[in-house]
Amino acid sequence: MTRKRSRLIAEGSDWTLEAIALYDTEIGRVARNYGLDTYRHQLEVITSEQMMDAYAAIGMPVYYHHWSFGKHFLETENRYKRGHMGLAYEIVINSDPCIAYLMEENTLTMQALVIAHAAYGHNSFFKGNHLFKQWTSADAIIDYLVFARNYIAECEERHGVDSVEQLIDACHSLSNLGVDRYKRSPPLSLEKEKNRQREREVYLQAQVNDLWRTLPRHEAAVAAAEERRFPEEPEENLLYFVEKNAPLLEPWQREIVRITRKIGQYFYPQRQTQVMNEGWACFWHYTLLNTLYDEGKVNDGFMFEFLQSHTNVVYQPPYHHPWYSGINPYALGFAMWQDIRRICENPTDEDREWFPGIAGSDWRETFDFAMRNFKDESFIAQYLSPRLMREFKLFSVLDDDRRGKLKVDAIHDEPGYRALRRNLAEQYNLGSSDPNIQVWNVDLSGDRSLTLRHFVHQRRPLSAPSDAALEHLACLWGFTVRLEQQSADGEVALLAERKTEKRKRGER
Amino acid sequence: MTVRIVDRRQDSRNKSSINRSRFIRRFKGQIRKAVADAIAKRGIRDLENGEKIGIPGRDISEPHFQHGQGGIRESVHPGNDRFQSGDEMDRPPPGGQGQGSGKASPDGEGIDDFVFTLTRDEFLDIFFDELALPNLVKRQLARIDEYKRVRAGYTQTGVATNINLVRTMRGAAGRRVAVGGPYATRLRSLQAELEQALDEMPADEAEIDRLKREIVHLKARHEAIPFIDPFDLRYSNRIRVPEPSTQAVMFCVMDVSGSMDEAKKQMAKRFFMLLYLFLNRNYEHIEVVFLRHHTVAEEVDEDNFFHSRETGGTIVSSALKLMRDIITERYASSAWNIYCAQASDGDNWNDDSPLCRELLAESILPLVQYFAYIEIADSEPQNLWREYEELAGAYPGLFAMQRITAVSDIYPVFRELFRKRLA
């Protein structure tokens, strides 16, 4: 007993900077033994108020100013002060070095949990997952945010808070359709960004001016132009299209559109990998701290406290529970990673049949492969096991507005497994949860109107706020904007139209 | 390799304050309306706190292109306890749990009011904004800028000049007794033992030697107890409290005859609030007397003052007489600063108006610091206004009056008052 006590990392529930450093060293040692590859990291101790500030800025340490962040802040503050919600124990930033926030109110145990969860779990995911590697530049994001904030503040000074605010409103409302889903964007860098920004300004404006050239042309050329469609291929990234082609935007406005687009793109992988990422982090804090316990480095009290918060986080209330609000990504993700490890280590016959490739394999290698190469949708489609579906008692409900009743079309039984897995994977497909709206055509020779086309998926209509979003687009475009709808059978109908006849000052 | 830990707790806290003020700036219209509603609910003495404000969630939502209800949806849920494949069921009522997988609640929120708390400063700012107060006055009212330092007990930390000797020495003495107590007791018993031993044994006995040595040792220990220790130090504590000068009484006089409707009363309420706020900045203790009148006047509490409605004619002098009586009875003008605010729609019995002027000129104005009158009416001024106009000419700086149609017209009534204060 005395021998064991002497091996404890630290005691008591009050944290000190030294104790945190000791825990970090120990957790880091265990993580390296498991082969976790992480960015360097930095721990920052903050107060709950600062945590609320961070919430409002989507966790980023620097961000531009906008009323909507104030709204989020007020919302959080209000709910927190009335005790309706606790603050997250941690926020972690996908940057290099990776920054993890520790809240001052946490006990020492909770700080250890946060370190294991964020500084090792999330951190290794950020570094390893292909989406984060491809789409985000962890080493440059903080610099870029600084650039963005300063640039926008400068614009506010030069052009007035109101006009900048209106512009950012419009960009925010298009943000979910302002990401490239398939193309890779070039890495960010503050220096290059600064140097190129001016260059880009001039170049872009020239491009745009060329597009809208109004000099008289030869008849033949005019006829040819009418044949030409613009854009030649429909464009799915509305913000990109606006940035490059909107006729009336000034250079600084284009730059702001670009900034919001870039930042939106940076956050896109987080939306795509919520289940995997949170599950991964939960799996690792669970595994790392349990390993420390097995080594005798933490005591029973520590484990009780840790397990209590851990189970709260990964609890999945059933569908008829008053707290139920969909599937808890922490619960599903954690269970899936645990399950994959089980399939590797103790496969049953069923597992051998379903997962011949990984049953009985080395779990660390399988984990590494799965973490690097998937997103939520494909991860679930690939790895959700029948056993887990039974454990979660999953069932799939079909809601077709042409039918009077809801229909349960698959449950956790032999005939239902595949449909269930497909349906759950589809639920995490951002491509089908966001409406598919693309830039279809611009009337170059005529009234410069912009036509969007909504490709209807599963007969789902657009919601009412979409109208207001169209208004925002019209405001960016500066001329008439139309929204068409193409249904599954190819029928095209005009949904909405926003007429604008705004002219830039000085233009005849 | 040790990790880098940065303690950010001392860094700036209000990173979001800019965003917060942007939010308030943007929704000023809605917030102002909510503040107006809040003022209607508040007492006029209750301007010092922030206010919980609700503005319609619809107005502040951020639109996106999104799917709406309808079409074909598949959703997967956990915790199946009764369903078999092929089961059918009715759609759950909208807004409840069910499909939508968590999207339902954030969506539903759009319809509810967005509720948040304005700080006192933000609240006053909007309140002042409505009253169209000049900036200088706003700043003067919102800021508590005169402080006096008052004693507030003792602390264990402080600067040397604040050491409180009496407390410190008392503490030191107590500590010496407490720490030295066991030594003293032991010494006394040793002393007794020694005397006994000296009586009974020869002087060179080892026991006597041991006792003597122990006594010397204990005495040394006892004397080693420090006379004063940093632990004993006590410092006089002083805190800053806002310093208003003395006491004031504020008379709110309002006509509650049938013609004063709710809107006019609310306007009058702003008028009283503003005076209260001004007095609150300048006086330590304020009493408010509410007098309402139609043909007879009575003293009532605030709730009755604003919310009950009478019918009948109007005799203003009844209220002025009552005020005069109350002043002589309860508020001797040597001890009280007296302020009066009167609101009316201008109706009065013709014969009564000259009487009012007389009452004011002879028995009230000599006693009060300031008398402010607003007439909330669109129609032509009547005889009361004309009688009062004479007074305004005769007592500049003491008597102010204004006809108003909107709350922003109120400020001129107080202009003299604020100017005096600022000078």
Interface residues (C-beta under 8 A of the other chain):
Chain A: L17 I20 A21 D24 T25 G28 H41 Q42 L43 E44 V45 I46 T47 E49 Q50 M52 D53 A54 A56 A57 H65 H66 W67 S68 F69 G70 K71 F73 L74 E75 E77 N78 K81 P97 E104 A119 V161 E165 D169 H172 S173 L174 S175 N176 L177 Q316 P317 P318 Y319 H320 H321 Y324 S325 G326 I327 F392 K393 L394 F395 S396 V397 L398 D399 D400 D401 K405 L406 K407 V408 D409 A410 I411 H412 D413 P415 G416 L420 N423 L424 E426 Q427 S433 D434 P435 I437 V456 H457 Q458 R459 R460 P461 L462 S463 A464 P465 S466 D467 A468 A469 L470 E471 H472
Chain B: M1 T2 V3 R4 I5 V6 D7 R8 R9 D11 R13 N14 K15 S16 I18 N19 R20 S21 R22 F23 I24 R25 R26 F27 I60 S61 E62 P63 H64 F65 Q66 H67 G68 Q69 G70 G71 I72 R73 E74 S75 V76 H77 P78 G79 N80 D81 F83 Q84 S85 G86 D87 E88 M89 D90 R91 Q97 Q99 G100 S101 G102 K103 A104 S105 F114 V115 F116 T117
